[in-house]
Amino acid sequence: MLTRLVGYMNIVKTLCTNSTNRYLQGFASDSDIKNFIIENTEIVRKHNLTPEIHLRLFTPNCRFWHARPELWPFSDPFWAIYWPGGQALARYLLSNPGVSQGKRVLDLGCGCGASAIAAKFCGASHVVANDIDPVAAIATQLNCELNGLNPLPCDTENVISSEPEEYDLILLGDMFYEEALADSLHSWLNCCIQTHGTQVLIGDPGRAQFEGHGIRRLLRQEAQFELPKAVREENYGLTCSTVWRYLPEL
Ligand SMILES: C[S@@+](CC[C@H](N)C(=O)[O-])C[C@H]1O[C@@H](n2cnc3c(N)ncnc32)[C@H](O)[C@@H]1O
C-alpha cells in the first residue's frame, strides 16, 4: 500500500479513520513503542537537506510501507516522515548556527524532531520538542540518541491557545497544512510575540493552505532550498522549501 510517499496525506487520513490510537492504547510501556519504532523504521541520513542528522523514518524497506493501511497500529504517522518544511528549517539552523545558539527553543509539531536536534547541535541553551502525538515524542527521543544527544524534553500537551511559555525562538516545520490549525497557530504566535518577544521561524514548501493564509503576507523570507530529487519525487512535485520569519506589526 505504501509504495511511495506520493499520496501520503490521503493514506494518513485512512489510517486515522481505521485505527485511531488502538495500538497505542494496547501498549504496556514506552519501551514497547520504542521497540516498535526501531523495528518498523529505517535509519536515514542521505537524500534530504540535512545529511548531518540521522533519523528513523518510514522507507520502502519498512514492513508497513507495503502493508494494508488498516494494519498500521497508530494514528497519524507524521513522525515517520521528514517533511520538506522541517528539512528547510533544520538546514537553515545548521547553516546559520547563530540563529539558535544560546537560545531557548521550542520545536512545535516536532514530528521526527529534526529541527529540535538541529537547534541543539547549534548550541541552543534549552530545547523543548512538542507534539500532540505521544509516539512522535518517543520517536524524537530515539532520534536524539541516534545523533549522540541526551534525550530532549518532549512535551505532548496541546500548547496552542494556552498561556505562552517564555521561549526565544519557536520553530514550525510544515505546520500550516490545515486551515483551522493555521488559524489557531497564527493567534497563539501573536500572543507569544506580544508576551515574550519570541522570534518565530516557519519552514514550508509552498503548500496551498500556507500560501493562502493571512499570515503569509507578514513573513520575510530568510532562505530557500531546492529539494533533493528524492524529496521532490515523494512530495507531489514540490521543488523547493522556504524558511520564513514571522514579523507582525503588533
Ligand atoms: C506535517 S508534520 C511536521 C513534522 C515536522 N515538523 C517536520 O517538518 O518534519 C506536523 C506535526 O504536527 C503535529 N501537530 C499537529 N497539531 C499539533 C498541535 N496542535 N500541537 C503540536 N503538534 C501538533 C503532528 O502530530 C505532526 O507530527
Ligand as a Chemical Component Dictionary entry (heavy atoms), coordinates in Angstrom:
data_LIG
# 
_chem_comp.id                   LIG 
_chem_comp.type                 NON-POLYMER 
_chem_comp.pdbx_formal_charge   0 
_chem_comp.three_letter_code    LIG 
# 
loop_
_chem_comp_atom.comp_id 
_chem_comp_atom.atom_id 
_chem_comp_atom.alt_atom_id 
_chem_comp_atom.type_symbol 
_chem_comp_atom.charge 
_chem_comp_atom.model_Cartn_x 
_chem_comp_atom.model_Cartn_y 
_chem_comp_atom.model_Cartn_z 
_chem_comp_atom.pdbx_ordinal 
LIG C1  C1  C 0  3.470  17.714 8.851  1  
LIG S1  S1  S 1  4.100  17.181 10.398 2  
LIG C2  C2  C 0  5.602  18.100 10.521 3  
LIG C3  C3  C 0  6.603  17.451 11.411 4  
LIG C4  C4  C 0  7.976  18.146 11.499 5  
LIG N1  N1  N 0  7.850  19.483 11.998 6  
LIG C5  C5  C 0  8.653  18.149 10.152 7  
LIG O1  O1  O 0  8.675  19.208 9.490  8  
LIG O2  O2  O -1 9.193  17.108 9.746  9  
LIG C6  C6  C 0  3.043  18.043 11.557 10 
LIG C7  C7  C 0  3.242  17.616 13.015 11 
LIG O3  O3  O 0  2.471  18.489 13.835 12 
LIG C8  C8  C 0  1.886  17.736 14.873 13 
LIG N2  N2  N 0  0.757  18.544 15.381 14 
LIG C9  C9  C 0  -0.466 18.755 14.823 15 
LIG N3  N3  N 0  -1.197 19.590 15.586 16 
LIG C10 C10 C 0  -0.425 19.929 16.645 17 
LIG C11 C11 C 0  -0.603 20.761 17.784 18 
LIG N4  N4  N 0  -1.745 21.411 17.995 19 
LIG N5  N5  N 0  0.409  20.880 18.666 20 
LIG C12 C12 C 0  1.574  20.199 18.472 21 
LIG N6  N6  N 0  1.812  19.391 17.414 22 
LIG C13 C13 C 0  0.832  19.257 16.515 23 
LIG C14 C14 C 0  1.520  16.426 14.233 24 
LIG O4  O4  O 0  1.345  15.399 15.187 25 
LIG C15 C15 C 0  2.733  16.223 13.335 26 
LIG O5  O5  O 0  3.741  15.481 13.979 27 
# 
loop_
_chem_comp_bond.comp_id 
_chem_comp_bond.atom_id_1 
_chem_comp_bond.atom_id_2 
_chem_comp_bond.value_order 
_chem_comp_bond.pdbx_ordinal 
LIG C1  S1  SING 1  
LIG S1  C2  SING 2  
LIG S1  C6  SING 3  
LIG C2  C3  SING 4  
LIG C3  C4  SING 5  
LIG C4  N1  SING 6  
LIG C4  C5  SING 7  
LIG C5  O1  DOUB 8  
LIG C5  O2  SING 9  
LIG C6  C7  SING 10 
LIG C7  O3  SING 11 
LIG C7  C15 SING 12 
LIG O3  C8  SING 13 
LIG C8  N2  SING 14 
LIG C8  C14 SING 15 
LIG N2  C9  SING 16 
LIG N2  C13 SING 17 
LIG C9  N3  DOUB 18 
LIG N3  C10 SING 19 
LIG C10 C11 SING 20 
LIG C10 C13 DOUB 21 
LIG C11 N4  SING 22 
LIG C11 N5  DOUB 23 
LIG N5  C12 SING 24 
LIG C12 N6  DOUB 25 
LIG N6  C13 SING 26 
LIG C14 O4  SING 27 
LIG C14 C15 SING 28 
LIG C15 O5  SING 29 
# 
